[in-house]
């Protein structure tokens, strides 16, 4: 059974290793894969996007442990989410919001059966003492319903969708900024069709206008010379439109953060 880990723990401390030990103590045959431990500290939104972008590449019945948990030790619930193909273990703080949107029929269980936790649960390290051993138990074949009661009032944050304005322009937003500084928007091919692109469009963000939509990052660079600091849009691997700058950080150059407005204007 595959168990993945996604955290904001970094790799300098013992946290990730301790979680792996807790999983293997319950399920020695588990194959543990690190999705990333480089999520910005406490950034639940970045974790939610990253988890959704990565998890679908794994085989069915993979168990995904996601721990970005600024509310650890508080009244927030520990949960397991049983999706159509995968299972997710972590805090009930919105970290599975994209999973809920993609799988509206997912079942959510409040983890209350202490028989599957470590004997002593620290108030500050549920990743090791609660989520990791539960993931090991699921990898051993324990059904989520054994771990606690199903709930329907789980936490999810709203996922913004593009809006058509009165002037027929489209108002969208930046939902994630990746390691390279590419600004990932919530625009999909349903919002910006080939017909829109044939009529040509302009993207406006932080008073900058972007007119180029490319197929890949280096397109045109060979014939036009350097395109450093030249902004363009490109369809990213997650299916969303991204705003980029060749070999540079578009987010830094544009002064953009997550949540920034992006307006698409038809010409």
N, C-alpha and C positions, 0 to 999 in steps of 0.2 A: 504494500500500500504506500502511496506517495503522500507525504505531508509537506506542505510548503509553509515558509515563514516570511512574513512581511512585518517590519517594525521600524521604529525610529530610534532604535537602541545604538546604532553605530556598531563598530567591531572592536573598539579599544577596551571595552570592559568585559566582564564575565557573563553578561546577560544572555546573549545569544547561545553561548555554549551551555549555560545552565538549562535553557529551554530545551535544547536538543537532548541533553542528558535526561530530563524529565520525560520526554517523549519515548526515548529508547528504553528507559526503565520499565515502561508499561508495554511497549511494543518493540522489542529488539529488532524485528525484521523491517521496521519502517524505513523507507527511503526518503531522507529529508532534503528538500531543495530550498535554498535561500532565494526568494524573489528579490528582496532588497532589505537592507537595514539602514538605508540612507534617506528615508523619508525625513523631511525637516521636523525638528522636534515639535511634538504636539499637533502637527498639521493633519487633522483627520480628513479634511477634504482632499489633500494630495494623496493620502493613503487610499481613500475610497476610489479615486480615479485609477491609480496605479494597480490596485488589486483587480479591478474590473478589466483593465487592459491586458493583464498578464494571465489571468486564471483560465481563460477560455482555450489556451493552447495546451492545457494538461488533459490527461485521459480522464474518462468518467470515474467517479467515486474518489477523486483526489480530495484530500482534506486540506483546506487553506486556513492557516492560523494568522490572523491579522491583529496586531497589538500596537496601536497608537492610542494611548489611553490616559489622557490628562486627568480623568476622573477616577483613576484607580483608588480603591478604598472607600469610595463614596457610595451613595445609594444606587448608582447606575448598575444595571443588571449585566451579568455575564450571559451570553447566549450562544446557541448553535443554530445556524441557518441551513436547512435542508433544501437545496435547490433541485432542479430537474436532473442535473448530472453531478454536481459537486456539493461538498459540504463546507461550511464556513464557521469558524470558531473565533470569538472575540467579544469585545465590549459592546453594549447596546448604546452607542453614542453617535450613530449615523455612518459608521465606517462601511456599512454594507448597503448604503443608499443606492449606488449604481446597480448592485446585484438585485435589489428589490425592483428597480425600474425594469431591468431586463427579464426578471423572473417573477412576475406578479403572483404566481401561485406557490412561491416558496413558503415553507413552513418554518416558523421561528419558535425555539424552545428556550425557556429560562432555565439556566443550569442551576439546579438546587440539590442534586444528589451528591452529597459530600463523599460518598463511597468512591467516587472517581476523581477526587481531588487528592493532592498530597496531604499527608497527615496533619501538617501544620501550614496554614495558609497565611502568608505575609500580607499585610494591608497595603504594601507598596510594590509587590511583585506577583500579580496575578498571572502574568505571562508564564512564569515558571511553575507556580503552585496550583493553578486552576486550568488555564487554557491549554497548556502543553500536555498535562496528563489526560485531560478530556480528549484531546486530539489523538493521543495514543490509544485510548479506549475505543474511539470510533474506528481507528485503523485496525483494531482487533476485531471489529464487527459489532460493537455495541450500537444499538439503534438510538437515535436522538431522543425518542420518546421515553427511554429508560433514564435519561439524564435530567429530565424536568418536564414541567407542563408546557403545553403550547400556549403562546401568547399572540395577540393581534395588535397590541398597542405599542409596538416597537418603535424605536426612534429612527427617523429618516429626515434628512434635510432636503429642501426643494431643489430640484435640478432645473436650472433655467433653460427655457426653450426659446428659439428666435421668434420674434413677433413682427408681423407685417404692419407697417405704419400707414397713415392715411395717404402719404405721398407714394405709396407702393415700395418704399425702401424697406430694408429688413434690419431690425435691431437685434443684434446678438451680443455675446459676451465671451470673454476669455475664461475658460473653466480650469485650465491647468497650464503651468509653465514648466517645461522639462529641463533637464540638466544642461542642455545646450542653449537655453534661453529662447527656444521656440514657443510661441504663444498659441496654445491649442484652444480653438474656439468651439462653441457648441453648434457650429454650422455643419450640416451633413449634405450629401448629394441630393436629398429630398428638398432641402431648402435652396440650394444653389445648383440648378440643373445645367445640363449642357446647353440648353436653350438660353439660359441667363448668360452663360459664358460667351456664347456666340454673339449676343447683343452687347457684350462688354459691360463690365461692372467696375465700380470703384469701391475700395474698402477704406473707411475712414476710422482711424483710431488715434486718440490723443492728438488731434489736429493734424495728423499725417495722413496722406492719401496714398493708397497702394493700388496700382493698376495692373500689375503682372500676376498671373496665376500660372505656375509652372508645374511640370510633371514630376520633377525631381530637383533636388537642391542645387546641383551644379549646372542645370540647363542654362544655355546661352553663355556660360562663362568662357568657353573655349573660343567663341567667335567675337565676344565683346570685350575680352580682357577681364580685369578684376571686377568683381561685383561685390566687393566688401562694402558693408554698410548700405547696400542696396536692398530695400525691403521688397518682399514678394510673398504671395500666398501659395501654398502647396497642400495637396491632399495627403494627410499623414497616414501612418500605418493603422491607426485606430478608427479610420473612417471619418475623422473630423478635419475641417480646414484649419491649417496652421499658418501663422504669420511668422516669417523667418527672415534672417539676414545671412547672406552667404559667409560661412566661417566666422560668424560673430553672434552675439546675443541680441536678438531683436527686442527682448524684454528690457534689457538694460538701455539700449539705444533709444527705444521709444518711451522709456519711463513707465512701463506697463506692469501692473500686478494682476493677480487673479481677480476676476470680477469686472475688469475694465470693459467698457462698452465698445462694441464694434458695429459700425453701420455699413450696410451694403447698399450702394446707390446704383440703380440701372441707368445706363446712358441711352 
